[in-house]
């Protein structure tokens, strides 16, 4: 059996901006989201639903949903702030980025649902400040994850040069 190849270092392969955004800034944002969900769920619903959902329209029996969502965001913050800092393997980073992109799709979908669907959500002229904040707080991280998965800006191989993607593996 041939020895497995040495994994490529994520730290030496990825631009510092990518690692800063995913291991420092986004975990802070996610932690703020966790605190908002746990301490003031009505603030979260008001901000994401154009005030269509408020504490007056939301039954107390739905509070477990906010705890569940907070748990998901806490997990994301942990993976980014702890796991990505400790695991210096580009393949692992790519796999985690793929998983996070799945979560991103559902998050944006939920934002559209909160305001009445995609037909309403795509009318940018009707967006409120909270919607712009949600997108500004989401899009840069999504773009970085897509870049990592696709190899954009990623230095692969010896000597730190850029290597063409061959389509083999991650």
N, C-alpha and C positions, 0 to 999 in steps of 0.2 A: 504494500500500500504506500503510495507516494505521500510525502508530508504535505500538509495543507499549506498553501501560500500564506506569507505574512500579510495580515490585513493592512489595507491602506489607512494611514492615519487621517482621521477626520480633521484634526487640528491643523495639519500641514496642507491638507487638500482643499479646505474651504476658506473662502474669504473671511476675514475677521468680522466684517459686518454681519454675515450670516450667523456666525456663532454668538455674537453679542445679542442679536435680535432673539435668537431661539433659546439661549441659556440664561439671559439676564432680563431683557425687557419684557418678553411675553410672559414669563412666569410671574413677574410683578403684576402685569395686567390681569392675568388669570386669578391671582390671589385676591386682587381687588374685586373681581367678579364674584369669587367665592364669598367674600365678606358681605357684599351687597345682597347676594341670594339668601344668605343665612340671617342677616340682621335686618334687611329691609326688602323683602320680596316685592312689595308693592312698588318700590322705586324701580326695580328691574322691569316689571310688567308695564308700568306707565311709560318708561323710556323706550321699550321695544315695540310697543303696540300703538303708538301715536295716541296714547291715553285712552284707547278703547277698552283696555283692561285696567281696572283699579282695584284697590283693596275692597271697595264697596261692591264690585261686580264679581269678585273672585271668592268662591267659598273657602272657608278655612280648611276644609277637607282636602284641598289641593296642595297644602303646604309641603307634603312629602315630595312633590315634583321638584320644588326648589332645592330641597336637600339632595335629591338625586342628581340634579344638574350641577350643584355645587361640588358634589363628589367627583363628577366627571372632570370638571375644571381643575379640581385639586389634583387629580391624577395627572392631567396634562402638565400642570405646573411642576409636579414632582419629576416626571419624566424629563422635562426640559432642564430644570434647575439641578437635578441630581444625576440622573442616568446619563444624559448627554455629556455632562462634565466628566463622568467617570469612565465612560466607554469611548475609547478613541479608535473606533472602527467605522470607516466610511460606509460599509455595507449596512451596519446596524443603523447608522444615522438615516440612510436612505429608506430602510424599511420603516423606521419610526415616522419619518416624514410622510410616507405613503399612508400610514394609519391616521396621522393627524389630518391629512387632506380629506380622508373619508369623514372625519369629524367636522371639518370645515364646511363640507358640502351640506351636511345636516344642519349645521348652525345657520348658514345663510338661508337655507330652505325654511327654517323656523322663523327667521326674521320676515320672510315674505308671507308666511302663514299668519303671523301676528298682526299684519296690517290689512289682511283681506285677500292675499294671494299675489301671484306674480304680476298680474295685470295692473294691480295697484302699486306694488313695490317698485316696478321699473320706471314709474313716473317720478324722476329725480326732482323735478320742480316742486313736488309736494312733500319732499322729505323734510323732517324736522331735524333740529340740531342733534338730537340723540342718535338718529339714524346715520348721520354723517360721522359722528364719533364712533359708532359701532363699525362702520366700514373702514375708517382710518385706523381703527384699532385691530382690524382683521386683515385687510388686504396686504400690507407689507409682509406679514408673516406667511400668508398663503403664497405669495410670490417667491419668497425665499424657499419654502418647502418644494414648490414646483421646480425651482432652479436646481435644488439638491437632487431631486428625483431624476430630472432630465440631464444632469451633469453640466448645467450652465454655470460658468465661472469656477468649476471644480478642477483643481489641478490633480491629475492622476498620473501615477508612474514615478519613476525615479527622476531626480533632478528638478522636481517641481514644475516641469513643463506641462502644457495642456496635452491631453491625449484624446484622440478621436474616440467616440463611443463606438464599440463594435457590436453592440446589441447582445453581448453574451453576459448573462447574469446581471447582478446588481452592481 
